Amino acid sequence: MEYLGLVVELLFFGLGLYLYLLVRGFIRPGSEEQRQQLDTFRKKNGWWLRILSLALMAVMAANIYLHLMDLMSSQ
């Protein structure tokens, strides 16, 4: 059960990383219409979404570190 929490934390960290890369423009959608919609969304909401994704990654990185330290100390 302890490992399930670690997996969930890794998934949330991955979600934050995906959002950050999406907002920065490193991940591009396939079609031209989706690309234009994403560019419009990025111009409107890019700044705060970038800050929130970085905050999510920072919190999850701390949680992962603490979780791993807890798992290693309990053995």
Distance bins in CASP14 RR format, pairs under 12 A and 6 or more apart:
PFRMAT RR
TARGET T0000
AUTHOR 0000-0000-0000
RMODE 2
METHOD distances of the structure
MODEL  1
1 7 0 0 0 0 0 1 0 0 0 0 0
1 8 0 0 0 0 0 1 0 0 0 0 0
1 71 0 0 0 0 0 1 0 0 0 0 0
2 8 0 0 0 0 0 1 0 0 0 0 0
2 9 0 0 0 0 0 1 0 0 0 0 0
2 67 1 0 0 1 0 0 0 0 0 0 0
2 68 0 0 0 0 0 1 0 0 0 0 0
2 70 1 0 0 1 0 0 0 0 0 0 0
2 71 1 0 0 1 0 0 0 0 0 0 0
2 72 0 0 0 0 0 1 0 0 0 0 0
2 73 0 0 0 0 0 1 0 0 0 0 0
2 74 1 0 0 1 0 0 0 0 0 0 0
2 75 0 0 0 0 0 1 0 0 0 0 0
3 9 0 0 0 0 0 1 0 0 0 0 0
3 10 0 0 0 0 0 1 0 0 0 0 0
3 67 0 0 0 0 1 0 0 0 0 0 0
3 68 0 0 0 0 0 1 0 0 0 0 0
3 70 0 0 0 0 0 1 0 0 0 0 0
3 71 1 0 0 1 0 0 0 0 0 0 0
3 74 0 0 0 0 0 1 0 0 0 0 0
4 10 0 0 0 0 0 1 0 0 0 0 0
4 11 0 0 0 0 0 1 0 0 0 0 0
4 67 0 0 0 0 0 1 0 0 0 0 0
4 71 0 0 0 0 0 1 0 0 0 0 0
5 11 0 0 0 0 1 0 0 0 0 0 0
5 12 0 0 0 0 1 0 0 0 0 0 0
5 13 0 0 0 0 0 1 0 0 0 0 0
5 60 0 0 0 0 0 1 0 0 0 0 0
5 63 0 0 0 0 1 0 0 0 0 0 0
5 64 0 0 0 0 1 0 0 0 0 0 0
5 66 0 0 0 0 0 1 0 0 0 0 0
5 67 1 0 0 1 0 0 0 0 0 0 0
5 68 0 0 0 0 0 1 0 0 0 0 0
5 70 0 0 0 0 0 1 0 0 0 0 0
5 71 0 0 0 0 0 1 0 0 0 0 0
6 12 0 0 0 0 0 1 0 0 0 0 0
6 13 0 0 0 0 0 1 0 0 0 0 0
6 60 0 0 0 0 0 1 0 0 0 0 0
6 63 0 0 0 0 1 0 0 0 0 0 0
6 64 1 0 0 1 0 0 0 0 0 0 0
6 65 0 0 0 0 0 1 0 0 0 0 0
6 66 0 0 0 0 0 1 0 0 0 0 0
6 67 1 0 1 0 0 0 0 0 0 0 0
6 68 1 0 0 1 0 0 0 0 0 0 0
6 69 0 0 0 0 0 1 0 0 0 0 0
6 70 0 0 0 0 1 0 0 0 0 0 0
6 71 1 0 0 1 0 0 0 0 0 0 0
6 72 0 0 0 0 0 1 0 0 0 0 0
7 13 0 0 0 0 0 1 0 0 0 0 0
7 14 0 0 0 0 0 1 0 0 0 0 0
7 60 0 0 0 0 0 1 0 0 0 0 0
7 64 0 0 0 0 0 1 0 0 0 0 0
7 67 0 0 0 0 0 1 0 0 0 0 0
8 14 0 0 0 0 0 1 0 0 0 0 0
8 15 0 0 0 0 0 1 0 0 0 0 0
8 60 0 0 0 0 1 0 0 0 0 0 0
8 63 0 0 0 0 1 0 0 0 0 0 0
8 64 0 0 0 0 0 1 0 0 0 0 0
8 67 0 0 0 0 1 0 0 0 0 0 0
9 15 0 0 0 0 0 1 0 0 0 0 0
9 16 0 0 0 0 0 1 0 0 0 0 0
9 56 0 0 0 0 0 1 0 0 0 0 0
9 57 0 0 0 0 0 1 0 0 0 0 0
9 59 0 0 0 0 1 0 0 0 0 0 0
9 60 1 0 1 0 0 0 0 0 0 0 0
9 61 0 0 0 0 1 0 0 0 0 0 0
9 62 0 0 0 0 1 0 0 0 0 0 0
9 63 1 0 1 0 0 0 0 0 0 0 0
9 64 1 0 1 0 0 0 0 0 0 0 0
9 65 0 0 0 0 1 0 0 0 0 0 0
9 66 0 0 0 0 1 0 0 0 0 0 0
9 67 1 0 0 1 0 0 0 0 0 0 0
9 68 0 0 0 0 1 0 0 0 0 0 0
9 70 0 0 0 0 0 1 0 0 0 0 0
9 71 0 0 0 0 0 1 0 0 0 0 0
10 16 0 0 0 0 0 1 0 0 0 0 0
10 17 0 0 0 0 0 1 0 0 0 0 0
10 57 0 0 0 0 0 1 0 0 0 0 0
10 60 1 0 0 1 0 0 0 0 0 0 0
10 61 0 0 0 0 0 1 0 0 0 0 0
10 63 0 0 0 0 1 0 0 0 0 0 0
10 64 1 0 0 1 0 0 0 0 0 0 0
10 65 0 0 0 0 0 1 0 0 0 0 0
10 67 0 0 0 0 1 0 0 0 0 0 0
10 68 0 0 0 0 0 1 0 0 0 0 0
11 17 0 0 0 0 0 1 0 0 0 0 0
11 18 0 0 0 0 0 1 0 0 0 0 0
11 56 0 0 0 0 0 1 0 0 0 0 0
11 60 0 0 0 0 1 0 0 0 0 0 0
11 63 0 0 0 0 0 1 0 0 0 0 0
11 64 0 0 0 0 0 1 0 0 0 0 0
12 18 0 0 0 0 0 1 0 0 0 0 0
12 19 0 0 0 0 0 1 0 0 0 0 0
12 53 0 0 0 0 0 1 0 0 0 0 0
12 55 0 0 0 0 0 1 0 0 0 0 0
12 56 1 0 0 1 0 0 0 0 0 0 0
12 57 0 0 0 0 1 0 0 0 0 0 0
12 58 0 0 0 0 0 1 0 0 0 0 0
12 59 0 0 0 0 1 0 0 0 0 0 0
12 60 1 0 1 0 0 0 0 0 0 0 0
12 61 0 0 0 0 0 1 0 0 0 0 0
12 62 0 0 0 0 0 1 0 0 0 0 0
12 63 0 0 0 0 1 0 0 0 0 0 0
12 64 0 0 0 0 1 0 0 0 0 0 0
12 67 0 0 0 0 0 1 0 0 0 0 0
13 19 0 0 0 0 0 1 0 0 0 0 0
13 20 0 0 0 0 0 1 0 0 0 0 0
13 53 0 0 0 0 0 1 0 0 0 0 0
13 54 0 0 0 0 0 1 0 0 0 0 0
13 55 0 0 0 0 0 1 0 0 0 0 0
13 56 1 0 0 1 0 0 0 0 0 0 0
13 57 1 0 1 0 0 0 0 0 0 0 0
13 58 0 0 0 0 1 0 0 0 0 0 0
13 59 0 0 0 0 1 0 0 0 0 0 0
13 60 1 1 0 0 0 0 0 0 0 0 0
13 61 1 0 0 1 0 0 0 0 0 0 0
13 62 0 0 0 0 0 1 0 0 0 0 0
13 63 0 0 0 0 1 0 0 0 0 0 0
13 64 1 0 0 1 0 0 0 0 0 0 0
13 65 0 0 0 0 0 1 0 0 0 0 0
13 67 0 0 0 0 0 1 0 0 0 0 0
14 20 0 0 0 0 1 0 0 0 0 0 0
14 21 0 0 0 0 1 0 0 0 0 0 0
14 22 0 0 0 0 0 1 0 0 0 0 0
14 53 0 0 0 0 1 0 0 0 0 0 0
14 56 0 0 0 0 1 0 0 0 0 0 0
14 57 1 0 0 1 0 0 0 0 0 0 0
14 60 1 0 0 1 0 0 0 0 0 0 0
14 61 0 0 0 0 0 1 0 0 0 0 0
14 64 0 0 0 0 0 1 0 0 0 0 0
15 21 0 0 0 0 0 1 0 0 0 0 0
15 22 0 0 0 0 0 1 0 0 0 0 0
15 52 0 0 0 0 0 1 0 0 0 0 0
15 53 0 0 0 0 1 0 0 0 0 0 0
15 56 1 0 0 1 0 0 0 0 0 0 0
15 57 0 0 0 0 1 0 0 0 0 0 0
15 59 0 0 0 0 0 1 0 0 0 0 0
15 60 0 0 0 0 1 0 0 0 0 0 0
16 22 0 0 0 0 1 0 0 0 0 0 0
16 23 0 0 0 0 1 0 0 0 0 0 0
16 24 0 0 0 0 0 1 0 0 0 0 0
16 49 0 0 0 0 1 0 0 0 0 0 0
16 50 0 0 0 0 0 1 0 0 0 0 0
16 51 0 0 0 0 0 1 0 0 0 0 0
16 52 0 0 0 0 1 0 0 0 0 0 0
16 53 1 0 1 0 0 0 0 0 0 0 0
16 54 0 0 0 0 1 0 0 0 0 0 0
16 55 0 0 0 0 1 0 0 0 0 0 0
16 56 1 0 1 0 0 0 0 0 0 0 0
16 57 1 0 1 0 0 0 0 0 0 0 0
16 58 0 0 0 0 1 0 0 0 0 0 0
16 59 0 0 0 0 1 0 0 0 0 0 0
16 60 1 0 0 1 0 0 0 0 0 0 0
16 61 0 0 0 0 0 1 0 0 0 0 0
17 23 0 0 0 0 0 1 0 0 0 0 0
17 24 0 0 0 0 0 1 0 0 0 0 0
17 26 0 0 0 0 0 1 0 0 0 0 0
17 27 0 0 0 0 0 1 0 0 0 0 0
17 53 1 0 0 1 0 0 0 0 0 0 0
17 54 0 0 0 0 1 0 0 0 0 0 0
17 56 0 0 0 0 1 0 0 0 0 0 0
17 57 1 0 0 1 0 0 0 0 0 0 0
17 58 0 0 0 0 0 1 0 0 0 0 0
17 60 0 0 0 0 1 0 0 0 0 0 0
17 61 0 0 0 0 0 1 0 0 0 0 0
18 24 0 0 0 0 0 1 0 0 0 0 0
18 25 0 0 0 0 0 1 0 0 0 0 0
18 26 0 0 0 0 1 0 0 0 0 0 0
18 27 1 0 0 1 0 0 0 0 0 0 0
18 49 0 0 0 0 0 1 0 0 0 0 0
18 53 0 0 0 0 1 0 0 0 0 0 0
18 56 0 0 0 0 0 1 0 0 0 0 0
18 57 0 0 0 0 0 1 0 0 0 0 0
19 25 0 0 0 0 0 1 0 0 0 0 0
19 26 0 0 0 0 0 1 0 0 0 0 0
19 27 0 0 0 0 1 0 0 0 0 0 0
19 41 0 0 0 0 0 1 0 0 0 0 0
19 42 0 0 0 0 0 1 0 0 0 0 0
19 45 0 0 0 0 0 1 0 0 0 0 0
19 46 0 0 0 0 1 0 0 0 0 0 0
19 48 0 0 0 0 0 1 0 0 0 0 0
19 49 1 0 0 1 0 0 0 0 0 0 0
19 50 0 0 0 0 1 0 0 0 0 0 0
19 51 0 0 0 0 0 1 0 0 0 0 0
19 52 1 0 0 1 0 0 0 0 0 0 0
19 53 1 0 1 0 0 0 0 0 0 0 0
19 54 0 0 0 0 1 0 0 0 0 0 0
19 55 0 0 0 0 0 1 0 0 0 0 0
19 56 1 0 0 1 0 0 0 0 0 0 0
19 57 0 0 0 0 1 0 0 0 0 0 0
19 60 0 0 0 0 0 1 0 0 0 0 0
20 26 0 0 0 0 1 0 0 0 0 0 0
20 27 0 0 0 0 1 0 0 0 0 0 0
20 42 0 0 0 0 0 1 0 0 0 0 0
20 46 0 0 0 0 0 1 0 0 0 0 0
20 49 0 0 0 0 1 0 0 0 0 0 0
20 50 1 0 0 1 0 0 0 0 0 0 0
20 51 0 0 0 0 1 0 0 0 0 0 0
20 52 0 0 0 0 1 0 0 0 0 0 0
20 53 1 0 1 0 0 0 0 0 0 0 0
20 54 1 0 0 1 0 0 0 0 0 0 0
20 55 0 0 0 0 0 1 0 0 0 0 0
20 56 0 0 0 0 1 0 0 0 0 0 0
20 57 1 0 0 1 0 0 0 0 0 0 0
20 58 0 0 0 0 0 1 0 0 0 0 0
20 60 0 0 0 0 0 1 0 0 0 0 0
21 27 1 0 1 0 0 0 0 0 0 0 0
21 28 0 0 0 0 0 1 0 0 0 0 0
21 42 0 0 0 0 0 1 0 0 0 0 0
21 49 0 0 0 0 0 1 0 0 0 0 0
21 50 0 0 0 0 0 1 0 0 0 0 0
21 53 0 0 0 0 1 0 0 0 0 0 0
21 54 0 0 0 0 0 1 0 0 0 0 0
21 57 0 0 0 0 0 1 0 0 0 0 0
22 28 0 0 0 0 1 0 0 0 0 0 0
22 29 0 0 0 0 1 0 0 0 0 0 0
22 34 0 0 0 0 0 1 0 0 0 0 0
22 35 0 0 0 0 0 1 0 0 0 0 0
22 38 1 0 0 1 0 0 0 0 0 0 0
22 39 0 0 0 0 0 1 0 0 0 0 0
22 41 0 0 0 0 1 0 0 0 0 0 0
22 42 0 0 0 0 1 0 0 0 0 0 0
22 45 0 0 0 0 0 1 0 0 0 0 0
22 46 0 0 0 0 1 0 0 0 0 0 0
22 49 0 0 0 0 1 0 0 0 0 0 0
22 50 0 0 0 0 1 0 0 0 0 0 0
22 53 0 0 0 0 1 0 0 0 0 0 0
23 38 0 0 0 0 1 0 0 0 0 0 0
23 39 0 0 0 0 0 1 0 0 0 0 0
23 41 0 0 0 0 1 0 0 0 0 0 0
23 42 1 0 1 0 0 0 0 0 0 0 0
23 43 0 0 0 0 0 1 0 0 0 0 0
23 44 0 0 0 0 0 1 0 0 0 0 0
23 45 0 0 0 0 1 0 0 0 0 0 0
23 46 1 0 1 0 0 0 0 0 0 0 0
23 47 0 0 0 0 1 0 0 0 0 0 0
23 48 0 0 0 0 1 0 0 0 0 0 0
23 49 1 0 1 0 0 0 0 0 0 0 0
23 50 1 0 1 0 0 0 0 0 0 0 0
23 51 0 0 0 0 1 0 0 0 0 0 0
23 52 0 0 0 0 1 0 0 0 0 0 0
23 53 1 0 0 1 0 0 0 0 0 0 0
23 54 0 0 0 0 1 0 0 0 0 0 0
24 38 0 0 0 0 0 1 0 0 0 0 0
24 42 0 0 0 0 1 0 0 0 0 0 0
24 46 0 0 0 0 1 0 0 0 0 0 0
24 47 0 0 0 0 0 1 0 0 0 0 0
24 49 0 0 0 0 0 1 0 0 0 0 0
24 50 1 0 0 1 0 0 0 0 0 0 0
24 53 0 0 0 0 1 0 0 0 0 0 0
24 54 0 0 0 0 0 1 0 0 0 0 0
25 35 0 0 0 0 0 1 0 0 0 0 0
25 38 0 0 0 0 1 0 0 0 0 0 0
25 39 0 0 0 0 1 0 0 0 0 0 0
25 41 0 0 0 0 0 1 0 0 0 0 0
25 42 1 0 0 1 0 0 0 0 0 0 0
25 43 0 0 0 0 0 1 0 0 0 0 0
25 46 0 0 0 0 0 1 0 0 0 0 0
25 49 0 0 0 0 0 1 0 0 0 0 0
25 50 0 0 0 0 0 1 0 0 0 0 0
26 38 0 0 0 0 0 1 0 0 0 0 0
26 42 0 0 0 0 0 1 0 0 0 0 0
27 34 0 0 0 0 0 1 0 0 0 0 0
27 35 0 0 0 0 0 1 0 0 0 0 0
27 38 0 0 0 0 1 0 0 0 0 0 0
27 42 0 0 0 0 0 1 0 0 0 0 0
28 34 0 0 0 0 1 0 0 0 0 0 0
28 35 1 0 0 1 0 0 0 0 0 0 0
28 36 0 0 0 0 0 1 0 0 0 0 0
28 38 1 0 0 1 0 0 0 0 0 0 0
28 39 0 0 0 0 1 0 0 0 0 0 0
28 42 0 0 0 0 0 1 0 0 0 0 0
29 35 1 0 1 0 0 0 0 0 0 0 0
29 36 0 0 0 0 1 0 0 0 0 0 0
29 37 0 0 0 0 1 0 0 0 0 0 0
29 38 1 0 1 0 0 0 0 0 0 0 0
29 39 0 0 0 0 1 0 0 0 0 0 0
29 41 0 0 0 0 0 1 0 0 0 0 0
29 42 0 0 0 0 0 1 0 0 0 0 0
30 36 0 0 0 0 0 1 0 0 0 0 0
30 37 0 0 0 0 0 1 0 0 0 0 0
30 38 0 0 0 0 1 0 0 0 0 0 0
31 37 0 0 0 0 1 0 0 0 0 0 0
31 38 0 0 0 0 0 1 0 0 0 0 0
32 38 0 0 0 0 0 1 0 0 0 0 0
32 39 0 0 0 0 0 1 0 0 0 0 0
33 39 0 0 0 0 0 1 0 0 0 0 0
33 40 0 0 0 0 0 1 0 0 0 0 0
34 40 0 0 0 0 0 1 0 0 0 0 0
34 41 0 0 0 0 0 1 0 0 0 0 0
35 41 0 0 0 0 0 1 0 0 0 0 0
35 42 0 0 0 0 0 1 0 0 0 0 0
36 42 0 0 0 0 0 1 0 0 0 0 0
36 43 0 0 0 0 0 1 0 0 0 0 0
37 43 0 0 0 0 0 1 0 0 0 0 0
37 44 0 0 0 0 0 1 0 0 0 0 0
38 44 0 0 0 0 0 1 0 0 0 0 0
38 45 0 0 0 0 0 1 0 0 0 0 0
38 46 0 0 0 0 0 1 0 0 0 0 0
38 49 0 0 0 0 0 1 0 0 0 0 0
39 45 0 0 0 0 0 1 0 0 0 0 0
39 46 0 0 0 0 0 1 0 0 0 0 0
40 46 0 0 0 0 0 1 0 0 0 0 0
41 48 0 0 0 0 0 1 0 0 0 0 0
41 49 0 0 0 0 1 0 0 0 0 0 0
42 48 0 0 0 0 0 1 0 0 0 0 0
42 49 0 0 0 0 1 0 0 0 0 0 0
42 50 0 0 0 0 1 0 0 0 0 0 0
43 49 0 0 0 0 0 1 0 0 0 0 0
45 51 0 0 0 0 0 1 0 0 0 0 0
45 52 0 0 0 0 1 0 0 0 0 0 0
45 53 0 0 0 0 0 1 0 0 0 0 0
46 52 0 0 0 0 1 0 0 0 0 0 0
46 53 0 0 0 0 1 0 0 0 0 0 0
46 54 0 0 0 0 0 1 0 0 0 0 0
47 53 0 0 0 0 0 1 0 0 0 0 0
47 54 0 0 0 0 0 1 0 0 0 0 0
48 54 0 0 0 0 0 1 0 0 0 0 0
48 55 0 0 0 0 0 1 0 0 0 0 0
49 55 0 0 0 0 0 1 0 0 0 0 0
49 56 0 0 0 0 0 1 0 0 0 0 0
50 56 0 0 0 0 0 1 0 0 0 0 0
50 57 0 0 0 0 0 1 0 0 0 0 0
51 57 0 0 0 0 0 1 0 0 0 0 0
51 58 0 0 0 0 0 1 0 0 0 0 0
52 58 0 0 0 0 0 1 0 0 0 0 0
52 59 0 0 0 0 0 1 0 0 0 0 0
53 59 0 0 0 0 0 1 0 0 0 0 0
53 60 0 0 0 0 0 1 0 0 0 0 0
54 60 0 0 0 0 0 1 0 0 0 0 0
54 61 0 0 0 0 0 1 0 0 0 0 0
55 61 0 0 0 0 0 1 0 0 0 0 0
55 62 0 0 0 0 0 1 0 0 0 0 0
56 62 0 0 0 0 0 1 0 0 0 0 0
56 63 0 0 0 0 0 1 0 0 0 0 0
57 63 0 0 0 0 0 1 0 0 0 0 0
57 64 0 0 0 0 0 1 0 0 0 0 0
58 64 0 0 0 0 0 1 0 0 0 0 0
58 65 0 0 0 0 0 1 0 0 0 0 0
59 65 0 0 0 0 0 1 0 0 0 0 0
59 66 0 0 0 0 0 1 0 0 0 0 0
60 66 0 0 0 0 0 1 0 0 0 0 0
60 67 0 0 0 0 1 0 0 0 0 0 0
61 67 0 0 0 0 0 1 0 0 0 0 0
61 68 0 0 0 0 0 1 0 0 0 0 0
62 68 0 0 0 0 0 1 0 0 0 0 0
62 69 0 0 0 0 0 1 0 0 0 0 0
63 69 0 0 0 0 0 1 0 0 0 0 0
63 70 0 0 0 0 0 1 0 0 0 0 0
64 70 0 0 0 0 0 1 0 0 0 0 0
64 71 0 0 0 0 0 1 0 0 0 0 0
65 71 0 0 0 0 0 1 0 0 0 0 0
65 72 0 0 0 0 0 1 0 0 0 0 0
66 72 0 0 0 0 0 1 0 0 0 0 0
66 73 0 0 0 0 0 1 0 0 0 0 0
67 73 0 0 0 0 0 1 0 0 0 0 0
67 74 0 0 0 0 0 1 0 0 0 0 0
68 74 0 0 0 0 0 1 0 0 0 0 0
68 75 0 0 0 0 0 1 0 0 0 0 0
69 75 0 0 0 0 0 1 0 0 0 0 0
END
